[in-house]
Amino acid sequence: MDILYLLIPLSVVLVFFILGALWWAINRGQFDDVDREAERILEGD
């Protein structure tokens, strides 16, 4: 039972880290034009 006092805060920190990374990627424009990049990979340029 004592391990839950460690695991619950660590999982909350991990969730905040993942949300922060997603927010950073969205604000940096990583998901702006995914269709163009997919076509570029298939064309082989």
mmCIF file of the N, C-alpha and C atoms, coordinates in Angstrom:
data_MODEL
# 
_entry.id   MODEL 
# 
loop_
_atom_site.group_PDB 
_atom_site.id 
_atom_site.type_symbol 
_atom_site.label_atom_id 
_atom_site.label_alt_id 
_atom_site.label_comp_id 
_atom_site.label_asym_id 
_atom_site.label_entity_id 
_atom_site.label_seq_id 
_atom_site.pdbx_PDB_ins_code 
_atom_site.Cartn_x 
_atom_site.Cartn_y 
_atom_site.Cartn_z 
_atom_site.occupancy 
_atom_site.B_iso_or_equiv 
_atom_site.pdbx_formal_charge 
_atom_site.auth_seq_id 
_atom_site.auth_comp_id 
_atom_site.auth_asym_id 
_atom_site.auth_atom_id 
_atom_site.pdbx_PDB_model_num 
ATOM 1   N N  . MET A 1 1  ? 0.819  -1.199 0.000   1.00 0.00 ? 1  MET A N  1 
ATOM 2   C CA . MET A 1 1  ? 0.000  0.000  0.000   1.00 0.00 ? 1  MET A CA 1 
ATOM 3   C C  . MET A 1 1  ? 0.865  1.267  0.000   1.00 0.00 ? 1  MET A C  1 
ATOM 4   N N  . ASP A 1 2  ? 2.019  1.198  0.658   1.00 0.00 ? 2  ASP A N  1 
ATOM 5   C CA . ASP A 1 2  ? 2.888  2.374  0.726   1.00 0.00 ? 2  ASP A CA 1 
ATOM 6   C C  . ASP A 1 2  ? 3.444  2.768  -0.633  1.00 0.00 ? 2  ASP A C  1 
ATOM 7   N N  . ILE A 1 3  ? 3.555  1.804  -1.539  1.00 0.00 ? 3  ILE A N  1 
ATOM 8   C CA . ILE A 1 3  ? 4.100  2.111  -2.864  1.00 0.00 ? 3  ILE A CA 1 
ATOM 9   C C  . ILE A 1 3  ? 3.177  3.052  -3.631  1.00 0.00 ? 3  ILE A C  1 
ATOM 10  N N  . LEU A 1 4  ? 1.892  3.043  -3.310  1.00 0.00 ? 4  LEU A N  1 
ATOM 11  C CA . LEU A 1 4  ? 0.954  3.939  -3.995  1.00 0.00 ? 4  LEU A CA 1 
ATOM 12  C C  . LEU A 1 4  ? 1.272  5.403  -3.710  1.00 0.00 ? 4  LEU A C  1 
ATOM 13  N N  . TYR A 1 5  ? 1.835  5.677  -2.530  1.00 0.00 ? 5  TYR A N  1 
ATOM 14  C CA . TYR A 1 5  ? 2.222  7.056  -2.213  1.00 0.00 ? 5  TYR A CA 1 
ATOM 15  C C  . TYR A 1 5  ? 3.350  7.538  -3.112  1.00 0.00 ? 5  TYR A C  1 
ATOM 16  N N  . LEU A 1 6  ? 4.076  6.635  -3.701  1.00 0.00 ? 6  LEU A N  1 
ATOM 17  C CA . LEU A 1 6  ? 5.125  6.991  -4.654  1.00 0.00 ? 6  LEU A CA 1 
ATOM 18  C C  . LEU A 1 6  ? 4.616  6.942  -6.089  1.00 0.00 ? 6  LEU A C  1 
ATOM 19  N N  . LEU A 1 7  ? 3.862  5.908  -6.415  1.00 0.00 ? 7  LEU A N  1 
ATOM 20  C CA . LEU A 1 7  ? 3.462  5.707  -7.807  1.00 0.00 ? 7  LEU A CA 1 
ATOM 21  C C  . LEU A 1 7  ? 2.429  6.726  -8.287  1.00 0.00 ? 7  LEU A C  1 
ATOM 22  N N  . ILE A 1 8  ? 1.502  7.115  -7.437  1.00 0.00 ? 8  ILE A N  1 
ATOM 23  C CA . ILE A 1 8  ? 0.469  8.074  -7.866  1.00 0.00 ? 8  ILE A CA 1 
ATOM 24  C C  . ILE A 1 8  ? 1.077  9.435  -8.197  1.00 0.00 ? 8  ILE A C  1 
ATOM 25  N N  . PRO A 1 9  ? 1.913  10.031 -7.340  1.00 0.00 ? 9  PRO A N  1 
ATOM 26  C CA . PRO A 1 9  ? 2.534  11.309 -7.737  1.00 0.00 ? 9  PRO A CA 1 
ATOM 27  C C  . PRO A 1 9  ? 3.432  11.189 -8.970  1.00 0.00 ? 9  PRO A C  1 
ATOM 28  N N  . LEU A 1 10 ? 4.143  10.069 -9.096  1.00 0.00 ? 10 LEU A N  1 
ATOM 29  C CA . LEU A 1 10 ? 4.985  9.891  -10.281 1.00 0.00 ? 10 LEU A CA 1 
ATOM 30  C C  . LEU A 1 10 ? 4.154  9.801  -11.554 1.00 0.00 ? 10 LEU A C  1 
ATOM 31  N N  . SER A 1 11 ? 3.012  9.147  -11.482 1.00 0.00 ? 11 SER A N  1 
ATOM 32  C CA . SER A 1 11 ? 2.165  9.056  -12.671 1.00 0.00 ? 11 SER A CA 1 
ATOM 33  C C  . SER A 1 11 ? 1.555  10.414 -13.012 1.00 0.00 ? 11 SER A C  1 
ATOM 34  N N  . VAL A 1 12 ? 1.242  11.210 -12.012 1.00 0.00 ? 12 VAL A N  1 
ATOM 35  C CA . VAL A 1 12 ? 0.722  12.552 -12.274 1.00 0.00 ? 12 VAL A CA 1 
ATOM 36  C C  . VAL A 1 12 ? 1.788  13.416 -12.926 1.00 0.00 ? 12 VAL A C  1 
ATOM 37  N N  . VAL A 1 13 ? 3.019  13.306 -12.458 1.00 0.00 ? 13 VAL A N  1 
ATOM 38  C CA . VAL A 1 13 ? 4.128  14.053 -13.063 1.00 0.00 ? 13 VAL A CA 1 
ATOM 39  C C  . VAL A 1 13 ? 4.343  13.601 -14.501 1.00 0.00 ? 13 VAL A C  1 
ATOM 40  N N  . LEU A 1 14 ? 4.251  12.305 -14.758 1.00 0.00 ? 14 LEU A N  1 
ATOM 41  C CA . LEU A 1 14 ? 4.412  11.783 -16.112 1.00 0.00 ? 14 LEU A CA 1 
ATOM 42  C C  . LEU A 1 14 ? 3.325  12.302 -17.036 1.00 0.00 ? 14 LEU A C  1 
ATOM 43  N N  . VAL A 1 15 ? 2.092  12.365 -16.556 1.00 0.00 ? 15 VAL A N  1 
ATOM 44  C CA . VAL A 1 15 ? 0.991  12.895 -17.367 1.00 0.00 ? 15 VAL A CA 1 
ATOM 45  C C  . VAL A 1 15 ? 1.247  14.362 -17.699 1.00 0.00 ? 15 VAL A C  1 
ATOM 46  N N  . PHE A 1 16 ? 1.694  15.151 -16.719 1.00 0.00 ? 16 PHE A N  1 
ATOM 47  C CA . PHE A 1 16 ? 1.988  16.559 -16.988 1.00 0.00 ? 16 PHE A CA 1 
ATOM 48  C C  . PHE A 1 16 ? 3.137  16.704 -17.979 1.00 0.00 ? 16 PHE A C  1 
ATOM 49  N N  . PHE A 1 17 ? 4.125  15.833 -17.897 1.00 0.00 ? 17 PHE A N  1 
ATOM 50  C CA . PHE A 1 17 ? 5.241  15.867 -18.834 1.00 0.00 ? 17 PHE A CA 1 
ATOM 51  C C  . PHE A 1 17 ? 4.771  15.553 -20.248 1.00 0.00 ? 17 PHE A C  1 
ATOM 52  N N  . ILE A 1 18 ? 3.925  14.558 -20.396 1.00 0.00 ? 18 ILE A N  1 
ATOM 53  C CA . ILE A 1 18 ? 3.402  14.194 -21.711 1.00 0.00 ? 18 ILE A CA 1 
ATOM 54  C C  . ILE A 1 18 ? 2.537  15.308 -22.275 1.00 0.00 ? 18 ILE A C  1 
ATOM 55  N N  . LEU A 1 19 ? 1.674  15.885 -21.447 1.00 0.00 ? 19 LEU A N  1 
ATOM 56  C CA . LEU A 1 19 ? 0.843  17.000 -21.913 1.00 0.00 ? 19 LEU A CA 1 
ATOM 57  C C  . LEU A 1 19 ? 1.688  18.210 -22.291 1.00 0.00 ? 19 LEU A C  1 
ATOM 58  N N  . GLY A 1 20 ? 2.744  18.472 -21.539 1.00 0.00 ? 20 GLY A N  1 
ATOM 59  C CA . GLY A 1 20 ? 3.644  19.570 -21.869 1.00 0.00 ? 20 GLY A CA 1 
ATOM 60  C C  . GLY A 1 20 ? 4.362  19.337 -23.185 1.00 0.00 ? 20 GLY A C  1 
ATOM 61  N N  . ALA A 1 21 ? 4.791  18.111 -23.435 1.00 0.00 ? 21 ALA A N  1 
ATOM 62  C CA . ALA A 1 21 ? 5.459  17.790 -24.701 1.00 0.00 ? 21 ALA A CA 1 
ATOM 63  C C  . ALA A 1 21 ? 4.493  17.922 -25.874 1.00 0.00 ? 21 ALA A C  1 
ATOM 64  N N  . LEU A 1 22 ? 3.257  17.493 -25.685 1.00 0.00 ? 22 LEU A N  1 
ATOM 65  C CA . LEU A 1 22 ? 2.252  17.641 -26.736 1.00 0.00 ? 22 LEU A CA 1 
ATOM 66  C C  . LEU A 1 22 ? 1.955  19.101 -27.010 1.00 0.00 ? 22 LEU A C  1 
ATOM 67  N N  . TRP A 1 23 ? 1.809  19.896 -25.959 1.00 0.00 ? 23 TRP A N  1 
ATOM 68  C CA . TRP A 1 23 ? 1.556  21.332 -26.103 1.00 0.00 ? 23 TRP A CA 1 
ATOM 69  C C  . TRP A 1 23 ? 2.721  22.000 -26.835 1.00 0.00 ? 23 TRP A C  1 
ATOM 70  N N  . TRP A 1 24 ? 3.957  21.621 -26.479 1.00 0.00 ? 24 TRP A N  1 
ATOM 71  C CA . TRP A 1 24 ? 5.134  22.195 -27.123 1.00 0.00 ? 24 TRP A CA 1 
ATOM 72  C C  . TRP A 1 24 ? 5.147  21.848 -28.609 1.00 0.00 ? 24 TRP A C  1 
ATOM 73  N N  . ALA A 1 25 ? 4.838  20.599 -28.943 1.00 0.00 ? 25 ALA A N  1 
ATOM 74  C CA . ALA A 1 25 ? 4.860  20.174 -30.344 1.00 0.00 ? 25 ALA A CA 1 
ATOM 75  C C  . ALA A 1 25 ? 3.783  20.884 -31.149 1.00 0.00 ? 25 ALA A C  1 
ATOM 76  N N  . ILE A 1 26 ? 2.620  21.073 -30.574 1.00 0.00 ? 26 ILE A N  1 
ATOM 77  C CA . ILE A 1 26 ? 1.542  21.776 -31.287 1.00 0.00 ? 26 ILE A CA 1 
ATOM 78  C C  . ILE A 1 26 ? 1.915  23.232 -31.511 1.00 0.00 ? 26 ILE A C  1 
ATOM 79  N N  . ASN A 1 27 ? 2.477  23.879 -30.516 1.00 0.00 ? 27 ASN A N  1 
ATOM 80  C CA . ASN A 1 27 ? 2.847  25.291 -30.656 1.00 0.00 ? 27 ASN A CA 1 
ATOM 81  C C  . ASN A 1 27 ? 4.035  25.500 -31.586 1.00 0.00 ? 27 ASN A C  1 
ATOM 82  N N  . ARG A 1 28 ? 4.886  24.507 -31.740 1.00 0.00 ? 28 ARG A N  1 
ATOM 83  C CA . ARG A 1 28 ? 6.032  24.627 -32.644 1.00 0.00 ? 28 ARG A CA 1 
ATOM 84  C C  . ARG A 1 28 ? 5.668  24.301 -34.085 1.00 0.00 ? 28 ARG A C  1 
ATOM 85  N N  . GLY A 1 29 ? 4.410  23.912 -34.320 1.00 0.00 ? 29 GLY A N  1 
ATOM 86  C CA . GLY A 1 29 ? 3.959  23.671 -35.683 1.00 0.00 ? 29 GLY A CA 1 
ATOM 87  C C  . GLY A 1 29 ? 4.220  22.270 -36.191 1.00 0.00 ? 29 GLY A C  1 
ATOM 88  N N  . GLN A 1 30 ? 4.392  21.322 -35.306 1.00 0.00 ? 30 GLN A N  1 
ATOM 89  C CA . GLN A 1 30 ? 4.699  19.956 -35.734 1.00 0.00 ? 30 GLN A CA 1 
ATOM 90  C C  . GLN A 1 30 ? 3.535  19.298 -36.474 1.00 0.00 ? 30 GLN A C  1 
ATOM 91  N N  . PHE A 1 31 ? 2.318  19.742 -36.209 1.00 0.00 ? 31 PHE A N  1 
ATOM 92  C CA . PHE A 1 31 ? 1.149  19.098 -36.790 1.00 0.00 ? 31 PHE A CA 1 
ATOM 93  C C  . PHE A 1 31 ? 0.421  20.016 -37.774 1.00 0.00 ? 31 PHE A C  1 
ATOM 94  N N  . ASP A 1 32 ? 1.112  21.006 -38.315 1.00 0.00 ? 32 ASP A N  1 
ATOM 95  C CA . ASP A 1 32 ? 0.457  21.965 -39.199 1.00 0.00 ? 32 ASP A CA 1 
ATOM 96  C C  . ASP A 1 32 ? 0.061  21.353 -40.540 1.00 0.00 ? 32 ASP A C  1 
ATOM 97  N N  . ASP A 1 33 ? 0.982  20.651 -41.169 1.00 0.00 ? 33 ASP A N  1 
ATOM 98  C CA . ASP A 1 33 ? 0.702  20.135 -42.507 1.00 0.00 ? 33 ASP A CA 1 
ATOM 99  C C  . ASP A 1 33 ? 1.229  18.709 -42.626 1.00 0.00 ? 33 ASP A C  1 
ATOM 100 N N  . VAL A 1 34 ? 0.524  17.783 -42.028 1.00 0.00 ? 34 VAL A N  1 
ATOM 101 C CA . VAL A 1 34 ? 0.992  16.396 -42.042 1.00 0.00 ? 34 VAL A CA 1 
ATOM 102 C C  . VAL A 1 34 ? 0.757  15.725 -43.391 1.00 0.00 ? 34 VAL A C  1 
ATOM 103 N N  . ASP A 1 35 ? -0.230 16.177 -44.163 1.00 0.00 ? 35 ASP A N  1 
ATOM 104 C CA . ASP A 1 35 ? -0.495 15.558 -45.460 1.00 0.00 ? 35 ASP A CA 1 
ATOM 105 C C  . ASP A 1 35 ? 0.647  15.803 -46.441 1.00 0.00 ? 35 ASP A C  1 
ATOM 106 N N  . ARG A 1 36 ? 1.192  16.997 -46.436 1.00 0.00 ? 36 ARG A N  1 
ATOM 107 C CA . ARG A 1 36 ? 2.307  17.306 -47.344 1.00 0.00 ? 36 ARG A CA 1 
ATOM 108 C C  . ARG A 1 36 ? 3.525  16.450 -47.016 1.00 0.00 ? 36 ARG A C  1 
ATOM 109 N N  . GLU A 1 37 ? 3.812  16.261 -45.741 1.00 0.00 ? 37 GLU A N  1 
ATOM 110 C CA . GLU A 1 37 ? 4.962  15.441 -45.356 1.00 0.00 ? 37 GLU A CA 1 
ATOM 111 C C  . GLU A 1 37 ? 4.743  13.977 -45.717 1.00 0.00 ? 37 GLU A C  1 
ATOM 112 N N  . ALA A 1 38 ? 3.521  13.488 -45.576 1.00 0.00 ? 38 ALA A N  1 
ATOM 113 C CA . ALA A 1 38 ? 3.234  12.103 -45.946 1.00 0.00 ? 38 ALA A CA 1 
ATOM 114 C C  . ALA A 1 38 ? 3.419  11.900 -47.450 1.00 0.00 ? 38 ALA A C  1 
ATOM 115 N N  . GLU A 1 39 ? 2.991  12.862 -48.252 1.00 0.00 ? 39 GLU A N  1 
ATOM 116 C CA . GLU A 1 39 ? 3.166  12.760 -49.701 1.00 0.00 ? 39 GLU A CA 1 
ATOM 117 C C  . GLU A 1 39 ? 4.644  12.853 -50.079 1.00 0.00 ? 39 GLU A C  1 
ATOM 118 N N  . ARG A 1 40 ? 5.408  13.691 -49.360 1.00 0.00 ? 40 ARG A N  1 
ATOM 119 C CA . ARG A 1 40 ? 6.826  13.844 -49.657 1.00 0.00 ? 40 ARG A CA 1 
ATOM 120 C C  . ARG A 1 40 ? 7.571  12.539 -49.394 1.00 0.00 ? 40 ARG A C  1 
ATOM 121 N N  . ILE A 1 41 ? 7.216  11.840 -48.327 1.00 0.00 ? 41 ILE A N  1 
ATOM 122 C CA . ILE A 1 41 ? 7.864  10.569 -48.021 1.00 0.00 ? 41 ILE A CA 1 
ATOM 123 C C  . ILE A 1 41 ? 7.556  9.542  -49.085 1.00 0.00 ? 41 ILE A C  1 
ATOM 124 N N  . LEU A 1 42 ? 6.309  9.507  -49.551 1.00 0.00 ? 42 LEU A N  1 
ATOM 125 C CA . LEU A 1 42 ? 5.918  8.514  -50.567 1.00 0.00 ? 42 LEU A CA 1 
ATOM 126 C C  . LEU A 1 42 ? 6.542  8.808  -51.927 1.00 0.00 ? 42 LEU A C  1 
ATOM 127 N N  . GLU A 1 43 ? 6.748  10.079 -52.236 1.00 0.00 ? 43 GLU A N  1 
ATOM 128 C CA . GLU A 1 43 ? 7.358  10.424 -53.527 1.00 0.00 ? 43 GLU A CA 1 
ATOM 129 C C  . GLU A 1 43 ? 8.850  10.096 -53.557 1.00 0.00 ? 43 GLU A C  1 
ATOM 130 N N  . GLY A 1 44 ? 9.506  10.082 -52.420 1.00 0.00 ? 44 GLY A N  1 
ATOM 131 C CA . GLY A 1 44 ? 10.918 9.732  -52.370 1.00 0.00 ? 44 GLY A CA 1 
ATOM 132 C C  . GLY A 1 44 ? 11.861 10.884 -52.624 1.00 0.00 ? 44 GLY A C  1 
ATOM 133 N N  . ASP A 1 45 ? 11.384 12.116 -52.508 1.00 0.00 ? 45 ASP A N  1 
ATOM 134 C CA . ASP A 1 45 ? 12.261 13.286 -52.713 1.00 0.00 ? 45 ASP A CA 1 
ATOM 135 C C  . ASP A 1 45 ? 13.158 13.529 -51.530 1.00 0.00 ? 45 ASP A C  1 
# 
